[in-house]
Every structure is written in structure tokens, then in C-alpha cells.
Amino acid sequence: MMIETATVTVTPSGVQAEGETSLTAMEKKRKAKIEKQEQEEVVLEKQIPKPVGYKILVVLPTVEETFGEGDIAKSTQTMRDEYILSMVGAVIDMGEQAYIDEAKFPTGPWCKIGDYVVFSAHTGTRFRVGQQEYRMMNDDSIEAIVDDPGALSRA
């Protein structure tokens, strides 16, 4: 329950309200938790490496902790294996020399920031920042662009 106190002023240009809102203890606690999470995300974002040269930074999708729609939990090893064997991700950054070699890429870049891409499961340097896993890979490691990454699964 939020308690509000407001002062309403009527002028020829319209109605204006000024007021203060007081939050319940639970709302204050939730607001503080959200603010703390936002601050932690900013700190983690600053820790993500910037690709240099011809490297591409790809973020991997979050691995589900349970199987399908059920409540059967995956083991830590299974979740690790799914990360390792990931073959799809989203391009979030590129080095300044990615795709500029016209001899190697005569038709231009194979992908752009924001694209979901397919790559070999063992491609690139794997690393984690916070709970999120990333891959740093060469620009020529991209094998395809996909519209729906959730539609793909390993054969």
C-alpha cells in the first residue's frame, strides 16, 4: 500500500500536482534490492572485455536449470556441458578490424551487432562475467545468421 500526499494547483495553463510518496517497508526493501541489482549490472558490464583487431564478442543464451517444462533439475555438469557445446549466440561487439579485409570478405561483413549467429561448438575463447557466459572469436568463425536461436538444437 502506497501512501500519497499531493498538492494540486489549478492555473490557466492547466492542473499541476506536486506531492510526495511514502513507501511501505516492503516496497522500500524491494526498491533497494532493484537498485542494488542495477548497480551490480553496471559494474559487471564494465568488466566485459572489448574485442580488439578482428575479434567478435558473442554472448551465449542462458542455459535453463530444468529439463523442458518439468521440475527436474539439471546437474551442474549438464549445465556446463550445454554452455561448452553452445553453437548459437548474439553478437554484442566487434573489434575495429572485423570484416575489413576485402580479399577475405568480398561481399562485406557476415554479421552485425545484434545478430544471432551459429558457430562451431569449440570456437573461440570461453569466459564468464558474473553469471553470463561469452565467447571471443575470429570474424571468420561465423557460420550462419539465424532469426530464431531457440529453434536450433544440437543434432
C-alpha positions as CSV (number, residue, x, y, z in Angstrom):
1,M,0.0,0.0,0.0
2,M,1.5,3.3,-1.1
3,I,0.5,6.5,0.8
4,E,0.5,9.6,-1.2
5,T,0.2,13.3,-0.2
6,A,-0.4,15.8,-3.0
7,T,-0.9,19.5,-3.5
8,V,-3.0,20.4,-6.5
9,T,-2.6,23.7,-8.2
10,V,-5.1,25.0,-10.8
11,T,-3.7,27.6,-13.2
12,P,-4.9,29.0,-16.6
13,S,-2.4,26.6,-18.3
14,G,-3.7,23.5,-16.6
15,V,-3.7,21.4,-13.5
16,Q,-0.4,20.6,-11.8
17,A,0.1,18.2,-8.9
18,E,3.1,18.1,-6.6
19,G,3.4,15.5,-4.0
20,E,5.5,13.1,-2.1
21,T,5.1,9.4,-2.0
22,S,5.9,7.3,1.1
23,L,6.6,3.6,0.6
24,T,5.9,0.8,2.9
25,A,8.8,-1.2,4.4
26,M,8.4,-4.0,1.9
27,E,8.3,-1.6,-1.0
28,K,11.4,0.2,0.3
29,K,13.2,-3.2,0.6
30,R,12.2,-4.2,-2.9
31,K,13.3,-0.8,-4.3
32,A,16.7,-1.1,-2.6
33,K,17.1,-4.6,-3.9
34,I,16.3,-3.5,-7.5
35,E,18.7,-0.5,-7.2
36,K,21.5,-2.8,-5.9
37,Q,21.0,-5.3,-8.8
38,E,21.1,-2.4,-11.3
39,Q,24.4,-1.1,-9.7
40,E,25.9,-4.7,-9.9
41,E,24.8,-4.9,-13.6
42,V,26.6,-1.7,-14.4
43,V,29.8,-2.9,-12.6
44,L,29.6,-6.3,-14.5
45,E,29.0,-4.5,-17.8
46,K,32.2,-2.5,-17.3
47,Q,34.1,-5.8,-16.8
48,I,33.1,-7.3,-20.2
49,P,36.2,-7.2,-22.4
50,K,36.2,-5.1,-25.5
51,P,37.2,-7.1,-28.6
52,V,40.3,-5.8,-30.5
53,G,41.5,-6.4,-34.0
54,Y,39.4,-8.9,-36.0
55,K,37.7,-10.5,-32.9
56,I,33.9,-10.7,-32.3
57,L,32.3,-10.9,-28.9
58,V,29.3,-13.2,-28.6
59,V,27.0,-13.7,-25.6
60,L,25.6,-17.2,-25.1
61,P,22.0,-17.8,-24.2
62,T,21.3,-18.6,-20.6
63,V,21.0,-22.3,-20.0
64,E,17.8,-23.4,-18.4
65,E,18.2,-25.0,-15.0
66,T,15.5,-27.6,-15.5
67,F,14.6,-30.0,-18.3
68,G,11.8,-28.8,-20.6
69,E,8.6,-27.7,-18.9
70,G,9.2,-30.0,-15.9
71,D,10.7,-29.5,-12.5
72,I,13.6,-32.0,-13.0
73,A,16.8,-30.0,-12.2
74,K,19.9,-30.4,-14.4
75,S,23.1,-31.3,-12.8
76,T,26.0,-28.7,-12.7
77,Q,27.9,-30.9,-15.2
78,T,24.9,-31.0,-17.6
79,M,24.6,-27.2,-17.5
80,R,28.3,-26.8,-18.0
81,D,28.2,-29.2,-21.0
82,E,25.4,-27.2,-22.5
83,Y,27.4,-24.0,-22.2
84,I,30.5,-25.6,-23.7
85,L,28.6,-27.1,-26.6
86,S,26.6,-24.0,-27.4
87,M,26.6,-23.3,-31.1
88,V,24.5,-20.1,-31.2
89,G,24.8,-16.7,-29.6
90,A,24.2,-13.0,-30.1
91,V,26.9,-10.7,-31.4
92,I,27.3,-7.8,-28.9
93,D,30.6,-6.2,-30.0
94,M,33.3,-6.3,-32.7
95,G,36.9,-5.3,-32.9
96,E,37.8,-2.4,-35.2
97,Q,39.3,-4.7,-37.8
98,A,36.5,-7.2,-38.0
99,Y,35.4,-7.8,-41.6
100,I,37.6,-5.1,-43.1
101,D,39.7,-7.5,-45.2
102,E,38.1,-7.1,-48.6
103,A,40.1,-10.1,-50.0
104,K,38.7,-12.4,-47.3
105,F,35.2,-10.8,-47.2
106,P,34.5,-9.5,-50.7
107,T,30.7,-9.3,-50.1
108,G,31.1,-7.4,-46.8
109,P,30.5,-8.4,-43.2
110,W,28.9,-11.8,-42.5
111,C,27.1,-10.4,-39.4
112,K,26.5,-7.3,-37.4
113,I,26.0,-6.4,-33.8
114,G,22.6,-7.7,-32.6
115,D,22.6,-10.7,-35.0
116,Y,22.1,-14.2,-33.7
117,V,24.9,-16.3,-35.2
118,V,25.8,-20.0,-35.5
119,F,29.4,-21.1,-34.9
120,S,31.3,-24.3,-34.1
121,A,30.8,-25.6,-30.6
122,H,34.5,-25.3,-29.8
123,T,35.1,-21.9,-31.4
124,G,36.6,-19.0,-29.6
125,T,37.8,-18.2,-26.1
126,R,35.2,-19.0,-23.5
127,F,34.8,-16.8,-20.4
128,R,32.2,-15.8,-17.8
129,V,31.4,-12.3,-16.3
130,G,29.1,-12.7,-13.4
131,Q,26.6,-15.5,-14.3
132,Q,26.8,-14.8,-18.1
133,E,29.0,-16.8,-20.5
134,Y,30.7,-15.2,-23.5
135,R,32.9,-16.3,-26.4
136,M,35.5,-14.1,-28.1
137,M,36.1,-15.5,-31.6
138,N,37.5,-14.6,-35.0
139,D,35.4,-12.8,-37.6
140,D,35.6,-15.8,-39.9
141,S,34.3,-18.2,-37.3
142,I,30.7,-17.2,-38.0
143,E,28.9,-19.9,-40.0
144,A,25.3,-18.6,-40.3
145,I,22.9,-16.0,-39.1
146,V,19.5,-17.1,-37.6
147,D,16.3,-15.3,-36.8
148,D,15.2,-17.6,-34.0
149,P,18.0,-19.1,-31.9
150,G,15.6,-21.1,-29.9
151,A,14.6,-23.1,-32.9
152,L,18.1,-24.7,-33.1
153,S,19.3,-27.7,-31.1
154,R,22.4,-29.9,-31.4
155,A,21.9,-33.0,-33.6
